[in-house]
Amino acid sequence: MGWARKKPLAAALAVALLLGLCRGDVVQFIFGDSLSDVGNNNYLKKSLARAALPWYGIDFGRGMPNGRFCNGRTVADIVGDKMGLPRPPAFLDPSLDADTIFKNGVNYASGGGGILNETSSLFVSQSTVCYYLGLV
């Protein structure tokens, strides 16, 4: 589709947004490794990379381990808080449903994760981009 054909569609969408005819929530979809993981690895049964030790989460919430590989908020948490966005739950959380994803976004980050399949092989977990896209 050429630019000339996209212009009317873009203009119609802009007018609809300005008039309040359609509404959309701004949410985060986070991909990353342990720096952004909010608990996905805790749902991976065979993973050696888990954030379940007492010091993980000591400065966050109730001060209990929560799946974050840090003692408090991740960088994504901090950026989202500054922007007024909701904190997205872990993708592998069994209670996650479509409504929650549309309302809060979702966090795909996984400790030891990476783009290459070999990245996560050291931690016995399958947490690559291909895994989340269903290509493996």
Residue pairs with C-beta under 8 A, 6 or more apart in sequence:
13 22
16 22
25 102
25 103
26 83
26 85
27 85
27 86
27 88
27 101
27 102
27 103
27 104
27 105
28 76
28 80
28 85
28 88
28 105
28 107
29 88
29 105
29 106
29 108
30 36
30 76
30 88
30 105
30 106
30 107
30 108
30 109
31 108
31 109
31 129
31 132
32 76
32 108
32 109
32 113
33 109
33 110
33 111
33 112
33 113
33 114
34 41
34 49
34 51
34 69
34 109
34 110
34 111
34 112
34 113
35 69
35 70
35 74
35 75
35 109
36 74
36 75
36 76
36 107
36 109
37 51
37 67
37 68
37 69
37 74
37 90
37 107
37 109
37 110
37 111
37 113
38 66
38 67
38 68
38 74
38 76
38 77
38 87
38 88
38 89
38 90
38 107
38 109
39 51
39 66
39 67
39 68
39 89
39 90
39 92
39 93
40 67
40 90
40 91
40 92
40 107
40 108
40 109
40 110
40 111
40 127
41 47
41 49
41 50
41 51
41 67
41 110
41 111
41 112
41 125
41 127
42 50
42 51
42 52
42 67
42 90
43 90
43 92
43 93
43 94
44 50
44 92
44 110
44 125
44 126
44 127
46 124
46 125
47 111
47 112
47 123
47 124
47 125
47 127
48 123
48 124
48 125
49 111
49 112
49 123
49 125
50 67
50 111
51 57
51 65
51 66
51 67
51 68
51 69
51 111
52 65
52 67
53 65
54 65
55 71
56 65
56 66
56 67
56 68
56 69
56 70
56 71
57 63
57 64
57 65
57 66
57 67
57 68
57 71
57 72
58 71
58 72
59 71
59 72
60 66
60 68
60 71
60 72
60 73
67 90
68 74
69 111
73 81
74 109
76 88
76 107
76 109
77 87
80 86
80 87
80 88
81 87
85 105
86 103
86 104
86 105
87 104
88 104
88 105
88 106
88 107
89 95
89 96
89 100
89 104
89 106
89 107
90 96
90 106
90 107
91 106
91 107
91 108
91 132
96 106
100 106
108 132
110 120
110 125
110 127
111 123
111 127
112 119
112 120
112 122
112 123
112 125
112 127
113 119
113 120
113 125
113 127
113 128
113 129
114 120
114 128
114 129
115 128
115 129
116 128
117 128
117 130
117 136
119 128
120 126
120 127
120 128
126 136
128 136
130 136
